[in-house]
Amino acid sequence: LMPLHRNDTVTEAATVDEIEISLIDQEPRVDSRLIAKRMGVDHRSTFRLVTKFKADLEELGLLRFEIAKVGVMGRPEKFAHLNEDQSVFLLTLTRNTPEAVNLKLDLTKAFKRFRDIARHQLRQAEKRAALDWQQARQDGKATRRELAAVLADFVAYARGRGCRHPESYFVNVTRMVYRTFFQLAPDAEQRLSHTIRDHLDERQLRDLASVEERLALEIDDGMARGMDHKAIFAEAKALVVELARIFRPAPVLPAATGAGLTTGGKSGRRRTVVQLPLLEPRAGNR
């Protein structure tokens, strides 16, 4: 028997004909006191059935119990949160009265209503998440184009100061950002062929855009001050490391292109580090 703490109860509920279905530990359940009330019997007799047939009910799912104070004196009362199968089985243990028949039907309707609401809410959340991801992706493209323009100027700047391979800065800056923020191994660009940005969630995309915006300003400011190109790159690297402490890098989860519906490391789930490519085309259309 598993006790249920009140803070385990989620507030979402669906009510049909005075039957409230609540989400308990991510599973829809009904209060045994409500069943007793609809049957017109004392809850103690209903709870005795739950206790007597505990083993059978546990075959249909984990039993959840809670203790609540009732009455003026605050007398504690123990009751059960039953899932759909458990509640229907409990009714089969009672006489097949008109009240029991009606309650079985209403329970079925209430659980169905809860599932319909849950599916609708999930679809709406997925639509909102998809739209937010798409907007973040578009905003990120604009920021990336700005950084690419600054890097192109920096390549010319470094060449003018005698750098033998200035074009490598474009690759090195991009690689440095991705490896710092998304915990990618040095050989990541050889492991998969798709672009990393289509595997980032909304938060990661927006964090990356903020970093690239700051990075473009830092490099542009260094050139305006006439700094040595190596010193500019060193300061840019230090900035990225500092920003990484603020934005808290997260591993990348694989996702269908354009989906971007992962959690960004905030949900507490264990995440697998995936080696993804580092570079995007320089044409600026991504």
C-alpha positions as CSV (number, residue, x, y, z in Angstrom):
1,L,0.0,0.0,0.0
2,M,1.4,3.3,-1.0
3,P,0.5,6.4,1.0
4,L,-0.3,9.5,-1.0
5,H,0.9,12.9,0.1
6,R,-1.2,15.9,-0.7
7,N,1.5,17.6,-2.7
8,D,1.5,14.6,-5.1
9,T,-2.0,15.6,-6.2
10,V,-2.2,17.6,-9.4
11,T,-5.0,20.2,-9.6
12,E,-6.3,19.2,-13.1
13,A,-9.6,17.4,-12.8
14,A,-12.6,16.5,-14.9
15,T,-16.1,16.4,-13.5
16,V,-19.0,14.5,-15.0
17,D,-22.3,14.1,-13.1
18,E,-20.6,15.1,-9.8
19,I,-17.8,12.5,-10.4
20,E,-14.5,14.3,-10.2
21,I,-11.5,12.6,-11.7
22,S,-8.1,13.9,-10.5
23,L,-4.6,13.4,-11.8
24,I,-2.6,11.6,-9.1
25,D,1.0,10.8,-9.9
26,Q,0.2,11.2,-13.6
27,E,-2.7,8.7,-13.5
28,P,-6.5,9.6,-13.4
29,R,-8.2,8.5,-10.2
30,V,-11.4,8.8,-8.3
31,D,-12.0,9.3,-4.5
32,S,-13.4,6.2,-2.7
33,R,-15.5,8.6,-0.6
34,L,-17.2,9.9,-3.8
35,I,-18.1,6.3,-4.8
36,A,-19.6,5.7,-1.3
37,K,-21.6,8.9,-1.5
38,R,-23.0,8.0,-4.9
39,M,-23.9,4.5,-3.7
40,G,-25.7,6.0,-0.7
41,V,-23.6,4.0,1.8
42,D,-21.2,4.9,4.6
43,H,-17.7,5.3,3.4
44,R,-16.4,3.0,6.1
45,S,-18.2,0.0,4.5
46,T,-16.7,0.9,1.1
47,F,-13.2,1.2,2.5
48,R,-13.6,-2.2,4.2
49,L,-14.1,-3.6,0.8
50,V,-11.0,-1.9,-0.5
51,T,-9.0,-3.4,2.4
52,K,-10.6,-6.8,2.1
53,F,-9.8,-7.1,-1.6
54,K,-6.5,-5.2,-1.5
55,A,-4.6,-7.9,-3.3
56,D,-7.1,-8.0,-6.2
57,L,-7.1,-4.3,-6.5
58,E,-3.3,-4.1,-6.5
59,E,-3.3,-6.4,-9.6
60,L,-5.0,-3.6,-11.4
61,G,-2.5,-0.9,-10.3
62,L,-0.8,0.7,-7.4
63,L,-3.2,1.6,-4.5
64,R,-3.0,5.2,-3.4
65,F,-4.2,6.2,0.1
66,E,-4.6,9.5,1.8
67,I,-5.7,10.6,5.3
68,A,-8.0,13.6,5.7
69,K,-9.5,15.2,8.8
70,V,-13.3,15.3,8.8
71,G,-15.8,16.7,11.2
72,V,-15.6,19.4,13.9
73,M,-13.1,17.5,16.0
74,G,-10.9,16.8,13.0
75,R,-11.3,13.0,13.1
76,P,-8.8,11.4,10.7
77,E,-10.4,9.4,7.9
78,K,-8.4,7.1,5.5
79,F,-9.6,6.9,1.9
80,A,-8.4,5.6,-1.4
81,H,-7.7,7.1,-4.8
82,L,-8.7,4.4,-7.3
83,N,-7.9,4.2,-11.0
84,E,-10.5,3.3,-13.5
85,D,-10.1,-0.5,-13.4
86,Q,-10.0,-0.5,-9.6
87,S,-13.1,1.6,-9.2
88,V,-15.1,-0.6,-11.7
89,F,-13.9,-3.8,-9.9
90,L,-14.9,-2.3,-6.6
91,L,-18.5,-1.8,-7.9
92,T,-18.6,-5.5,-9.0
93,L,-18.3,-6.4,-5.4
94,T,-21.5,-4.6,-4.5
95,R,-25.1,-5.6,-5.3
96,N,-26.1,-4.7,-8.9
97,T,-28.6,-2.0,-7.8
98,P,-29.8,0.8,-10.1
99,E,-27.4,3.1,-8.2
100,A,-24.5,0.8,-9.0
101,V,-25.4,0.5,-12.6
102,N,-25.7,4.2,-13.0
103,L,-22.5,4.8,-11.2
104,K,-20.6,2.4,-13.5
105,L,-21.8,4.3,-16.5
106,D,-21.0,7.7,-15.0
107,L,-17.5,6.5,-13.9
108,T,-16.9,5.3,-17.5
109,K,-18.0,8.7,-18.9
110,A,-16.0,10.6,-16.3
111,F,-12.7,8.8,-17.1
112,K,-13.4,9.1,-20.8
113,R,-14.0,12.8,-20.4
114,F,-10.7,13.1,-18.4
115,R,-8.8,11.4,-21.2
116,D,-10.4,13.6,-23.9
117,I,-9.4,16.7,-21.9
118,A,-5.9,15.4,-21.4
119,R,-5.5,14.6,-25.1
120,H,-6.8,18.0,-26.1
121,Q,-4.4,19.8,-23.7
122,L,-1.5,17.8,-25.0
123,R,-2.3,18.7,-28.6
124,Q,-2.6,22.3,-27.7
125,A,0.7,22.3,-25.8
126,E,2.4,20.6,-28.7
127,K,1.1,23.2,-31.1
128,R,2.3,26.0,-28.8
129,A,5.7,24.4,-28.4
130,A,6.0,23.9,-32.1
131,L,5.2,27.5,-32.9
132,D,7.5,28.7,-30.2
133,W,10.3,26.5,-31.5
134,Q,9.8,27.7,-35.0
135,Q,9.9,31.4,-33.9
136,A,13.1,30.7,-31.9
137,R,14.6,29.0,-34.9
138,Q,13.9,32.0,-37.1
139,D,15.2,34.4,-34.6
140,G,18.3,32.3,-34.3
141,K,18.9,32.4,-38.0
142,A,18.8,36.2,-38.0
143,T,21.4,36.3,-35.1
144,R,23.6,33.7,-36.8
145,R,23.6,35.8,-40.0
146,E,24.7,38.9,-38.0
147,L,27.5,36.8,-36.4
148,A,28.6,35.4,-39.8
149,A,28.9,39.0,-41.2
150,V,31.1,40.0,-38.2
151,L,33.2,36.9,-38.6
152,A,33.7,37.6,-42.3
153,D,35.0,41.1,-41.3
154,F,37.2,39.5,-38.7
155,V,38.7,37.1,-41.2
156,A,39.6,40.1,-43.4
157,Y,40.9,41.9,-40.3
158,A,43.1,39.0,-39.3
159,R,44.4,38.6,-42.9
160,G,45.3,42.3,-43.0
161,R,47.4,41.8,-39.8
162,G,49.4,39.0,-41.3
163,C,47.4,35.9,-40.2
164,R,48.3,33.0,-42.6
165,H,45.0,31.1,-42.3
166,P,42.4,33.7,-41.1
167,E,39.5,31.7,-42.6
168,S,39.9,29.2,-39.9
169,Y,38.5,31.7,-37.4
170,F,35.0,31.2,-38.9
171,V,35.2,27.5,-38.1
172,N,37.0,27.9,-34.8
173,V,34.5,30.4,-33.3
174,T,31.5,28.3,-34.3
175,R,33.1,25.1,-33.0
176,M,34.1,26.8,-29.8
177,V,30.5,28.0,-29.1
178,Y,28.9,24.7,-29.8
179,R,31.4,22.6,-27.9
180,T,31.1,24.8,-24.9
181,F,27.4,25.1,-24.8
182,F,26.2,21.7,-25.9
183,Q,28.9,19.4,-24.5
184,L,29.9,18.0,-27.9
185,A,33.1,16.0,-28.5
186,P,35.8,17.3,-30.9
187,D,34.9,14.7,-33.5
188,A,31.2,15.5,-33.5
189,E,31.1,17.1,-37.0
190,Q,32.1,13.7,-38.5
191,R,29.6,11.6,-36.6
192,L,26.2,12.8,-38.1
193,S,25.3,14.8,-41.1
194,H,22.4,17.0,-39.9
195,T,22.7,20.5,-38.5
196,I,22.8,20.8,-34.7
197,R,20.3,23.6,-34.5
198,D,17.4,21.4,-35.7
199,H,18.1,19.2,-32.6
200,L,18.0,22.0,-30.0
201,D,14.9,22.8,-28.0
202,E,13.4,26.3,-27.7
203,R,15.4,27.3,-24.7
204,Q,18.7,26.1,-26.2
205,L,18.0,28.0,-29.4
206,R,17.2,31.2,-27.5
207,D,20.3,30.8,-25.3
208,L,22.5,30.3,-28.4
209,A,21.0,33.4,-30.1
210,S,21.9,35.5,-27.0
211,V,25.4,34.1,-26.9
212,E,26.0,34.7,-30.6
213,E,24.6,38.2,-30.3
214,R,27.0,39.0,-27.4
215,L,29.9,37.3,-29.3
216,A,29.3,39.4,-32.4
217,L,29.5,42.6,-30.3
218,E,32.6,41.5,-28.6
219,I,34.5,40.7,-31.8
220,D,33.3,43.9,-33.5
221,D,34.4,46.0,-30.5
222,G,37.8,44.4,-30.5
223,M,38.3,45.3,-34.1
224,A,37.1,48.8,-33.5
225,R,39.8,49.2,-30.8
226,G,42.5,47.9,-33.1
227,M,43.3,44.9,-31.0
228,D,45.5,42.0,-32.2
229,H,43.4,39.3,-33.8
230,K,44.7,36.6,-31.5
231,A,43.7,38.8,-28.5
232,I,40.3,39.3,-29.9
233,F,39.7,35.6,-30.3
234,A,41.0,35.0,-26.7
235,E,38.6,37.5,-25.3
236,A,35.8,36.0,-27.3
237,K,36.6,32.6,-25.9
238,A,36.6,33.9,-22.4
239,L,33.2,35.6,-23.0
240,V,31.7,32.3,-24.2
241,V,33.1,30.4,-21.1
242,E,31.6,33.1,-18.8
243,L,28.2,33.0,-20.6
244,A,28.2,29.2,-20.3
245,R,28.2,29.6,-16.5
246,I,25.1,31.8,-16.8
247,F,23.1,29.8,-19.3
248,R,24.0,26.3,-17.9
249,P,24.8,24.2,-21.0
250,A,22.7,21.0,-21.6
251,P,23.4,17.9,-23.7
252,V,21.5,17.7,-27.0
253,L,18.7,15.2,-27.5
254,P,18.0,14.0,-31.0
255,A,14.8,15.2,-32.4
256,A,12.9,15.2,-35.7
257,T,14.0,18.1,-37.9
258,G,11.9,21.1,-36.9
259,A,10.3,19.5,-33.9
260,G,12.5,20.9,-31.2
261,L,10.3,19.7,-28.4
262,T,13.0,18.4,-25.9
263,T,13.3,19.9,-22.4
264,G,16.6,21.6,-22.5
265,G,17.7,19.8,-19.3
266,K,15.2,21.3,-16.9
267,S,12.9,18.4,-16.3
268,G,15.4,16.3,-14.4
269,R,15.3,13.4,-16.8
270,R,18.6,11.7,-17.6
271,R,19.8,12.9,-20.9
272,T,22.1,11.2,-23.3
273,V,24.8,13.2,-24.9
274,V,24.5,13.0,-28.7
275,Q,27.3,13.8,-31.0
276,L,26.0,16.3,-33.6
277,P,27.6,18.3,-36.4
278,L,29.0,21.7,-35.6
279,L,28.9,23.7,-38.7
280,E,26.2,25.3,-40.8
281,P,26.5,26.5,-44.4
282,R,27.9,30.0,-44.7
283,A,25.3,31.0,-47.3
284,G,23.2,32.4,-44.5
285,N,19.9,30.7,-45.5
286,R,19.8,28.5,-42.5
